[in-house]
Amino acid sequence: MRKAITYSCMAILFVLPALALAHGHGHVMGTILTVHPDHLDVKTKDGKAVSVPLAKSTRYFRGNARATASELKAGSRVVVHLAADGSAAEIRLPSAAAARPRK
């Protein structure tokens, strides 16, 4: 019985850090200030300007649909999921329906 508890505790200690790292390396949420070929400047909710490097492997989405880098426009809301090196792993723009102004 003692061995079973010991092995269970050890398994939990090894699995929990892996699960925490699987979620990603942070994110940046805010409004696009400027778009450059190699990076994106985002103004966060607290008013800070953050420069996020873009990579060839960066994936773009509008809602749940695939998008392209050409859809990034100043003034658009954005969520950037970061890779381990701090570059953009994934950029999410609001869906077309959510981006339309309400009447």
C-alpha positions in Angstrom: 0.0 0.0 0.0 2.8 2.4 0.9 4.5 1.7 -2.5 1.3 2.5 -4.4 0.9 5.9 -2.6 4.6 6.7 -3.2 4.3 5.9 -6.9 1.1 7.8 -7.2 2.7 10.9 -5.6 5.8 10.7 -7.8 3.6 10.4 -10.9 1.6 13.5 -9.9 4.9 15.4 -9.3 6.1 14.6 -12.8 2.8 15.1 -14.6 1.7 18.5 -13.2 4.7 20.5 -14.5 4.3 19.0 -17.9 0.6 20.0 -17.9 1.4 23.5 -16.9 4.0 23.9 -19.7 1.6 22.4 -22.3 -0.7 25.4 -22.0 1.9 27.7 -23.6 4.3 30.5 -22.7 2.0 33.4 -22.1 -0.1 35.7 -24.2 -0.6 39.3 -25.1 -4.1 40.8 -25.4 -4.9 44.2 -26.7 -5.3 46.4 -29.8 -2.9 46.4 -32.7 -0.9 49.7 -32.9 1.3 48.9 -35.9 2.0 45.9 -38.2 5.5 45.4 -39.5 6.8 42.5 -41.6 8.8 41.1 -38.7 6.8 42.2 -35.6 3.5 43.4 -34.3 3.1 46.3 -31.8 0.1 45.8 -29.4 -1.3 48.2 -26.8 -2.4 46.2 -23.8 -5.4 46.9 -21.5 -3.1 48.7 -19.1 -1.8 51.0 -21.8 1.6 49.4 -22.3 3.0 49.0 -25.9 4.4 45.5 -26.4 6.4 44.5 -29.5 5.8 40.8 -30.5 8.2 39.2 -33.0 6.5 37.3 -35.8 7.9 34.0 -37.0 7.5 32.0 -40.3 5.7 29.4 -38.1 3.1 31.9 -36.7 -0.5 30.7 -37.3 -3.3 33.2 -37.9 -7.0 32.8 -37.1 -10.1 35.0 -37.4 -12.5 33.4 -34.9 -12.0 29.6 -35.6 -11.2 30.0 -39.3 -7.7 30.3 -40.7 -6.5 33.7 -41.6 -3.4 35.4 -43.1 -0.9 38.0 -41.9 -2.5 40.5 -44.4 -5.6 40.6 -42.2 -3.7 42.2 -39.3 -4.7 45.9 -39.2 -4.0 48.7 -36.8 -7.0 49.2 -34.5 -8.0 45.5 -34.5 -8.4 43.6 -31.2 -5.9 40.7 -31.0 -4.8 37.8 -28.7 -1.3 36.6 -29.3 -0.2 33.3 -27.9 3.6 33.3 -27.4 6.1 30.5 -28.2 9.0 29.6 -25.9 11.3 32.1 -27.6 8.8 35.0 -27.1 7.7 35.1 -30.7 4.1 34.8 -31.8 3.0 31.2 -32.1 -0.6 32.0 -32.8 -2.5 35.2 -33.5 -6.2 35.3 -33.0 -8.4 38.1 -34.4 -12.2 38.3 -33.6 -14.6 36.6 -36.0 -16.0 38.8 -38.8 -19.4 38.9 -36.9 -17.8 40.0 -33.7 -15.7 42.6 -35.5 -18.7 44.4 -36.9 -19.9 47.5 -35.0 -23.2 47.1 -33.2 -26.1 49.5 -34.1 
